[in-house]
Amino acid sequence: MHPVEVVVDIPSTIAVVAALAASLVALFFAWKFSKTVGGDMGAAFKFVEVGVGVFALTRIDDVLKVSGTYAKMGIDYKHVLWVPHSTIILVAWGLIAYGFYRMAKAFTV
């Protein structure tokens, strides 16, 4: 087996690590907010909080992708992980959207 030459995309790696950090900060503040809000609004916001958490996990996957870690491990990201990654992002945004729907419904008379 021939060694795989891996090119690390430094600007993308920095951007994705920053997105991971921002996601974790958002998750922290979502958690703090959900502790202060109760009732229907608090229950609805839990879905947003979980969705942001799931989305933060996908940033870890992106860091591994753009830093070349998957390529060094011999994993063809496009053929092996692209669909699961995209599906998990869909789930995350589905949870976020459902949480916002429930919040809007809580204020609808």
LINGIQUI-V696206 format. One line per field, one symbol per residue. ss: DSSP state (H for helix, E for strand, C for the rest). A space follows every 10 residues. Layout:
ss = ???
This chain:
ss = CCCCCCCCCH HHHHHHHHHH HHHHHHHHHH HHHHHHCCHH HHHHHHHHHH HHHHHHHHHH HHHHHHCCHH HHCCCCHHHH CHHHHHHHHH HHHHHHHHHH HHHHHHCCC
